[in-house]
Structure formats: C-alpha cells, structure tokens
Amino acid sequence: MTQKITLAIDTAAPRLQLALTLPDGGIDVLVEDIAKGHAEILFDRIGQLLGRNGTDYADLDRIAVTTGPGSFTGLRIGLSAARGLGLARNLPVLGIPSLFALSLSGSGGPVAVLIDARRGEAYFESFAAPGEGGDGPRLLPMAMAQAAIPEAAQLIDTPFVDIGAMAQFAAKADALAYPPHASYIRDADAKPQDAARIPRRLADERT
C-alpha cells in the first residue's frame, strides 16, 4: 500500500524539525538546532527537504504539526505555516499534541513523558503505550510529576520529538481526530490590560 506523502513540522522546542514520508514507505528528516528565528528559515528548509526528494508542495497528501505545550512563539510559527499550507493546497492538517508526539519514541509498554517547564514545574502525561491511552497533559510541580511516573514506565524527558515517528504516525492517523489547535497548558506570561487599567493609563498620560 502506498504511503501518504506527509510533511511533519515541529517548532515547539529550540530546534527546527521536519520530516517527509515517501510513497515507497521511506522517510527523510531535516533537523536544525535553532533557539530563535524559525520563521525566517522554515519555508527555505521545507523547500530543501521537498527538493532533495524530488517532490513539491503539489505532491503532499497531508501536513502534521506539533501543537504544544512548548514555546509560544515557536508553536504559533509552526501552526501558522501548517494551516497556511493546508489552506493553500486544500490538504488536511493534523495537530499532534507534543507530549503525545514525544511518547511515539517509546520502545513499547507504558511511557511517561516529563518535560521541564521551568519555575520548578513540569509538563507531564503518562501513556499505556507509545501513542496510546494518554491520561491528558498536566502542568505539575516537578516533584509531583516525578512521583507520578509509573514504576514500570519508560521515562521520556527530552523536549525534542522523534519527528520521523511523528510523520509516520500522522500519515496513517484519522485527520479529524487531530485538529490543529494550540495546546499551551500554561497561560502566556504577557497579560493583556484589563478594562480598568486602560482608562487609568489614559488619565495618567493626560496629566
């Protein structure tokens, strides 16, 4: 059976990761460590990945992108690019939760994903098996997350997904089950001004 040509994008961590599944069952991966500036190089690197495999945007069957948790800016870049390509090419776009995507690198059996969220906290989710039976992502104090790791579970504590495994999963998954919506878990640090503060600020500026 011919494999769907799927472009996978991950910009949730300080690394640009791309993967392309090929009709013959093969896969090609492009990875570049970069803390900032994903937006400036993303489409150039997608072009490189497609070009070296003799494919073009017109050949794509679907697109997959990580949805977080992760960098707010990185997630917006990846999601915007995936949605834009999906809209332009009329392709399904799958949003793969980052902790779920991380679990796909497990070797079988129970998996616990624990990612340092800073401030003494961790993003945590446990799975009955890689990509199966997740109990939902949570933001927990680090000590509580560590205590929640099932005794028999394989621990995954890297923020970098196996982008190849994610692409292969997305090539077969039900697109409707994975909407491309951001999953931040933690609120943004920047808070919008509320209605009470805005009039006070205007009054201060006039005096």
Secondary structure, DSSP 8 states (H G I E B T S, - for coil): -----EEEEE-SSSEEEEEEE-TTS-EEEEEEE-SS-HHHHHHHHHHHHHHTTT--GGG--EEEEE--SS-HHHHHHHHHHHHHHHHHHT--EEEE-HHHHHHTT--SS-EEEEEEEETTEEEEEEESBTTB-----EEEEHHHHHHTS-TT-EEE--S---HHHHHHHHHHS-GGGS-------S--SS----TTHHHHHHHHHH-
